[in-house]
Amino acid sequence: MLNKYPLWKTLMVVFIVAIGALYALPNYYGEDPAVQISGTRGVQADLSTLDAVKDTLAQANITYQSVALTNGQVLVRFSDYKTQQTANESLSASLGDTYSVALNLTPATPEWLASLGGVPMKLGLDLSGGVHFLMEVDMKTAMGRAQENMIGDFRTSLRNEKIRYRSVKESGNGVEVIFRKLDDLENAEDVLKRTYGDYLFVDNEDKLSLKITMTDAKLKETREYALQQNITIIRNRVNELGVAEPLVQRQGAKHIVVELPGVQDTARAKEILGATATLQFHMVDQEHDLRDAVNGRVPPGSFLVNDQDGRPQLLKKRIMLRGEHIIGAAPSRDQQTSRPQVSIDLDSKGGSIFSNATKDNIGKPMATVFIESKATGEKNPDGSLKFTQVQEVISVATIQARLGSKFVITGQESPAESQNLALLLRAGALIAPIAIVEERTVGPSLGAENVELGMQAILWGFALVLLFMMVYYRKFGIVANLALAANLVLIIGIMSLIPGATLTLPGMAGIVLTVGMAVDANVLIFERIREELREGKTVQQSIHHGYDSAFSTIIDANITTLIAALILFAVGTGPIKGFAVTLSIGIITSMFTSIIGTRAVVNALWGGKKIDKLPI
């Protein structure tokens, strides 16, 4: 008999819509304005911090919804943004610099729903508020580091080929190698040209020197590498700390745009993004007197740097290993002393470098130097920012055996300090320092206003379509309206499920557009059914042929729109991507609800029955 859906198809439609409704539900509960208190370097929030937060809020007569200590952080939820701002000011003044007080939005999803993986949609900067940064990469440091890598690579190649040289040093934009013999110069030039084809070589036989500089292509590649690596590391760092789903993209030759929806505290965001923590390993200089160096007579191949207690240490300038080779870092404890430490994993190249560097230094002390780069606020003649480096020896240990790709560093005073260091190292050492040259904050009230206006547009469009369908197609119009409602629920549910999907204001426009497109499909189907009825076919035949005849037209129209949406997503950025995402999801869900969903309802109400007239 015609138009009788099998039970499994009906149950499939019900199941899919129910799952969509379940994961769309967290958006009903929304997010609570909250204040998050976490310790700065080496400090962890504990029960005493929790008590101090409660006392501060009580003294200021500030009402809060809840306060909890989880994962070393105190989270306080409030009912409105005004109370949140007042609490932030009071807590910042009370707790001081020891703790970071950050504003954020925390999902108010019930525990039972959160346990099923239910989370609200992530909202873009224009809807939730947040911070926007334009960051500048210090290309001067990037190029200097590239020169240092050239020096290390050339030394290794010459040693491997057993070619003797007097010195390898920086010279202008390149590196100069000085030899003792002309034969060594010629052999070295031959070896290095074969190995490093993307460098320019100029020899000077009179001075027994070989000048090596990067080609234009290599210079461009080095700058691109520094920019792309910083983008990747910034993205990893934000994800590691769980601040937000970031938008991180390049702008021009040395700038990076970072947008953090939902983050309202620019100080905390700057601390996360601007931290350029990395490590370098140097041998301790035991050949010269530390007191002479402190008095101003620092040996040419060494430098002075203080340890955590302010005591000077004399280290050799040669860098045994850089932090860029670190691929894993985890806090741990020494099994014998129970003191905190950080376990380090290196990539294969780093393991090889470190093994070669330590094999001849067994029994000698090696220092671990912690380095942070900060912008001074001043500018160079070319308009770029000036940066300064802050260095600190965090550990001096004797090399007991040849080290490889796995080892530990000690010197942390507390588990919290080792955890913080491990997190920064795991998130990545920036290839070159960065500085924030422009920042914008979008307040949550402006975002809430955008949400309200966007919802009004969706609801008005939805209501007008519902009214038209009910008046023009009667009971079949009600079926189409049910499909529209299911379509909206599925769009919201899928957007909530997809990791990284963000709803923006243009994305809301995409939802409005899909409402109109979804009803288009039902108009085509219903008009085909009307035509079949006018031609004198039975009710069941009309329903059957109406859906079948309209199917190919609906698929063709939606596929072409979907292709356009995918192109927009591929080539667009920011708001255009947001529009393309919701449009693509809406096209797929509207085809499901308007073709399969409405047919299940129509078949359940009128299919397989002997009726003479349809309410269409």
Order of alpha helices (4+ residues) and beta strands (2+ residues): alpha-alpha-beta-alpha-beta-beta-alpha-beta-alpha-beta-alpha-beta-alpha-beta-beta-alpha-beta-beta-alpha-beta-beta-alpha-beta-alpha-beta-beta-beta-beta-beta-alpha-beta-beta-beta-alpha-beta-alpha-beta-alpha-alpha-alpha-alpha
